[in-house]
Amino acid sequence: MTTSHPHNSRDRFLRSPDGVFLHQAVLSACEQFPTNVAIVDSSTTPPTRITYAQYAEMVINVAKGLIVAGVEPSDRVAIFLANSWEFAVTLHAANLAGAAATMLNPSYREREVRYQLENSGARVLVSDGPQITGMNLGGLPELKRVYCTRTTGSVGDTPFSELLRGTSASLPQPSADPRDTLASLPYSSGTTGLPKGVMLSHYNLVSNVYQSYAPGSLPWHHDQRMLTYLPLYHIYGLNVLLNPMLMLGATVVLMPRFQVDQALRLFVEEEITTAPSV
């Protein structure tokens, strides 16, 4: 861990978020706190621990892998995963590749998955074998590639490790304003009809995070260790927990879902300082 003053990591946010892209803000923290632990993923045994230097390398490699796979600026990359390090990396890699991430509820059934993939026009899907086993994902006109993070789902799926290898592909330089560039496309609950994609720009997300750092707001800093069991596909988990912590240089301890015994154990073992809940 670094030894700088706990509030120094917030100083750079006390200015306008104009011109700042989400992935740039995260990668900036990676440069400032390379040895800090960014993510602890409790879904693996032992838990996977990723430093900020490692996180930056993963994001860059996956972004280049997505580009080689045919992802272009303004495309959508779908993430159909429970809370995991692969979810976070794919999210920021999609943005770095110039695309937007659309996140699916990991409890969705086939028709719900197909609807969001088709409605969003997702070019690539990142999921895992158990998530998609038995699902028919054929006939989706825009979907070109399916990547599985830990277990292959069916013939034609590509291991996520292929994206992590890195290539010599060139990363696109943002050509539009963050206010006009789509970063995330979460879907509404569909209470009064079918779910609808909510178009969130980089500016929407970054300015919202900056608000949480303002004087008199949440007392977060880079020494925080946040237990995160709220789902990352939802805006609460995404932009109140994951993005603010990774932009600060703090540690996000991920749980796929809330379980009392595991949560209590992680509170002690991971020295958790905060755990936002519902």
N, C-alpha and C positions, 0 to 999 in steps of 0.2 A: 504494500500500500504506500501511496505517497504521503509526505509529511506536511504538505502545504496546509494553510488555514482552511478549515472546513467550509467556509463560505466563498473562498476564492473561485471555486469551480462555477459559481453562479454569476460572477461578475460579468462574464462575457454575454450574458443574456439580458443585462439591463440596458438594452438598446433596441432599436427597431428590428423586427424579424424580416424586414424587406430584403429580398434578394437571397434568402437562405433556403436551401432545399433540405428536406428531412434527412436524406442520407449524408449530406455534407455535415450537418450538425452532429450526427452520430460518429462519423469518421473523424471529426475534429476532436471529440472526446477520446477516441482511440489513440490519437497522436498525443494528447495531453496526459493520459493515464495508461500507458501501454502495459504496465505490470499489474494494474488493478484487475480483479476478477469481474468480468462483465456478466457472465451467466453461469449459474449452477443449475444443471438439469437433473432433477431428482428422479426422472423416469428411467434412468439407466442405473446399472449396478456395476461398480460404484458410480456415484453421481458424476456426470460430465462437467468439468470445470474449464471455462474458456476465458482467457485473459482478453483485454481490449486489443492487444497487438494481434492475437490469434483471430479475434472476431473480425478485425479489419481485413486480414488476409482472406478469411472465408468469404466475406461479403464481396470482395473484389473478384475472387476466383469464380464464385457462383454467378456474379453479374456477367463476367466474360463467357462463362459456359452457357448462360441463357442467350447471349447474343449469337454464339455459334449455333445454338439450337434454332435460331430463326426469330428470336424476339426482337422487335423493333420498337423505337420510341412511340409511345401512345398505345402500345399493346397492353393486354391484361395478363397477369400471371396469377393463377388461382392457387390458393393454399387451403388444403383440406386436411388439417392436422389438429390434434390436441396441442396444448402448450408444450413446446419443445424448443431446443436450440435451433433445429432445422427450420421451424416456423419463423423465428426472428431473423435468421440469416437470409432466408428467402425473401422476406418482406423488404429488407433494406437493399438486397441485391437487385430485386426487381426495379426498385426506384433508381439505383445506380445505373442500371441498363436503360433507363429512360421510360420504363413501363410503370403501370400501376398495379398494385396488388388487390385482388378481390378475395376475401377470406370467407370460408364456408364453415358453418356450424358443424363440428365433428360428429354430431349425433344425427346428421341428415341421412335420409334414405335415398335410394337411387333416383326417384323422380325429382326430389328436391335438389340433388346434386346436378342432375342433368339440366334442370331449369336454370340454375344460377350460371352454370358453365355456358349454356347457350345464350342466355340473356346478356351476360357480361361480354360475350365474345372472347372468352379466355383462349389464348394461344397455347399456353402450357399449364399443366396441372402438376402440383407437387403434393403428394399424399403418401400413404404407406399401405403395404399389402393388406393388413387386416381392415383398413378403412374402406377399401374398394373391391375386396374379394366378392365375386358374384355379381358385381354391377356391370351393366352394359353401358359402356361409354363410347360406343361406336355411333357414327352418323352425326356427330357434332361438327358442323362445317369448319369452324375456326380452330378446334383443338388439334394440335399437331403432335404434341409429345406429352407423355405421362411419366413422371419420375417418382420412384418409391424410396423413402428415406432409410428404412431399416430392413424391411422384408418385401421381396418382390411379390406383386399381386397377381399378375397374369402374364401370358406371352405378350411381348411387345413393350412391357414396362421397362424403363431404364433406371438403374441404380442411381440414387442421388449422389453417390460418390463420384460419378462421372462429372458432375458439375463442379465438384470441389477440386478437381485436378488442376484447374487453371489452364489457360490457353494464351496465345499471343494476340487475341482479339483486342481491338481498340475500344475503349469506353467512349460513349457519346458525350459531347459537351452540351450541357443544357442550352437550348437556343431560345426558350420562351421564359417569361417571368414566372416565378413560383406561384403567383396568384392565379395563373392561367394553366398550370401544369398539373394534371391529375396525379395524385400520389396513391390514393386508396379508394377502393370501391366496396365498402361494406354494404350489406343488404339489410333493409328494415325487416321487422318481424312479420310483415304481411297481415296485420291484424284485421284490416278491412279489405283485403284482397291479396293478390300475389305479392311477395316481397319485391321491393324496388331498390335498385342500386342508389346509394347516396354518394354523390360525387364530391370528394374531399381533395382540395388542392394541397400542395406542399405548404403554402402559406396558411391554409386553414389549420393544419396539424401543428406546424411550427409555432404559429402565434398563440395557439391554445396552450402549448407547453410553456412558452415564455410567460404567459399569464400566471402559471402556477409557481414561477420562480420570483415573481415580483415582490418587492418589500411588503411585509405584512401578510404574505400568503403562506403556502405550505413550507415548513422549515426543512426542506430536503437539501442534501448536499452529497458530495461524492463518497462519504463514509456510510451512507445508508445501505442496509441489506434488506431488500424488500421481498417478502414471501408473496408469490404471485400464483394464486389458484383461480382467480377470475379469468375467464376465457379471453385469449388474445384476439379471437375473431370479432369480439364485441368492442365498441369504442372505449368503454371503461378500461378494459385490460390493455387495449392497444395504446391509447394516448393519455391515460392518467397514470398508468403503471410502467409499461415497457419503454415507450419512447422517452418520457422524462428521465427515467433512471439511466438509460443508455446515453442520453445527451449530457448527463452530469458526470459520468464516470463512476456511477454507483453499481451495486451488485443486485441482479435480479435472480432470485431463487425460484425456479419454475416447478409447479406441480401440474400434472395433466388435469386433475380435478380435486376438489376438496375432500380430504379424508381426515377425520379427527386425529387418529393415532399418528399418522404420518406428519400432519401439520404440527402437532405438539413436539414430536421428535425433532423436526426441522427447526422449530423455534429455538431449541437448545443447541443442537449440533451446528447450525449455521449462524448462530448469534443474530437472529432476526431482530431488526429495529422497528419495522413497520409492516403491517399486513392489511391493506385496504380490503374491505369486505362489503357485502350487501346486507 
